[in-house]
Amino acid sequence: MGGGRGYQDLIAWQKAMDLAEAAYRATGDWPTDERYKLTDQVRRSVVSIPSNIAEGQGRGSTKEFAYHLAVAHGSLCELETQLRLSQRLSYVDATLLDALLQQSSEVGRLIQGLLRKLRSAEGSS
């Protein structure tokens, strides 16, 4: 996946960064007793998404890129679960949750699209 600036050119990475920013902002108002619990878990999960996209792309190997995209997708699933729990605990309202989940869904589709592209390129080589 060469050319350009690399991972920064990937829409999946750009949208994952937007999601990370939104999640950080959303967790800023959560109870202080959650700071090292659910808040930390959400932030770790959301940072893992663009980080793994970047790391995988930076490795230069299709196989490693696919692996890191799969890890990023797993972190995305973790994030969605944590966000749903946060709504159950009344840390986030339904409107904000829906917005975050829509962003998450978009990132998920982009990651899956990259994975399909990598797998089809691998199969044709």
N, C-alpha and C positions, 0 to 999 in steps of 0.2 A: 504494500500500500504506500508506495513512495511518492515523491513529488511534493511540492508545496512545503508548508511548515510542519507537516506530519500530523500528529494527533490533534493539534489545535485546529486543523482544517476539518476534522470530523464533526459532522452535525451532532452525532450521538454524544460526543464529548462536550460540545458547546451546550446542548440541552441538559446534560447531566450536571454541568456547572451551574446552570440556571436553577435546576432543582435543588442542588446543594445550598445555594444562596437562600432560596425560599424556605427550605427546611430549617436552616440556621436561624432565620428571622422568626419563623413560627415557634421555634422552641425557646426563644429568648424570654417569653413571658410565662413559661411553665413554672410550677412551684420550685422554690429553691431547694427543697428537700429531694427533688428529682434530678438535680444538677449532675450527680455522679451515677445516676441510675438510667432511667429511660431517656432522658435528654442526651446523655453521653452515648447511649446505644444508637439513637436516631442519627446523631451527628457522625458517629463512626461509620454506620452503614452508608449514609449519603455521600460521605467523602470517599468511600471505597469505590463507588461507581465510576466517577470520572478518573480516579487514580488508576484503576485497573484497565480502563480503556486506554489511557495514556501509556501505561507500562507495557501492555500487550502490543500496541502499535510500535512502541519503541524497541521492542525486542528484535524486530526484523524477520521473524519467522511466522509463517501463516499458522502453523500448529500452535505456537505460543500465543499468538494474537487471539485465536479462537478460544484457547484455554482461559485467557484473562477476560475475554468477553463473557464467557460462561460464569466466571466468578463475579463479574460486575452484575450480571443478571440475577445471580443468587443474592447479592447484596441489595438489589432493588426489591426482591421479594421480601427480604428481611425488613427493609424500610417500610414497605406497604403494611406489613403486619404490625410493626411498631406504631405507625400512624393510626391504624384502626384501633389499636389498644388505647392510644392517647385520646381518641374521641370517646371511647367507653369510659375513660377516667375523667372526662370533661375538661381536658387540657386544650382541646382544639374544637372549634365549632364545625358544624356540618359543611358550611360554605367553604371554609379554609381547607378542610379535609378533602372535599371534592376537587378543589383547585390543585392541591398537591398530588392527589391520585391521578388527575388528568395529566399533569406533567410527568408523573411516574410512568403512566401508560405509554405516553409518547416516547419516552426514553427507552422503555422496554421494546417497543416496536422497532426503533432505530437499531438497538443492539441485535435484535433477532434478524433484522435485515442485513446487518453486517455479517452475522454468522452465516446466513444463507449464501451471501456473496462469497465468503471465504471458502465454504464447503463446495460450492459449485466450481470455483476456480481450482480448488484442490483436486476435484474429480476430473477436471478437463486437462490436467497437466500430465 
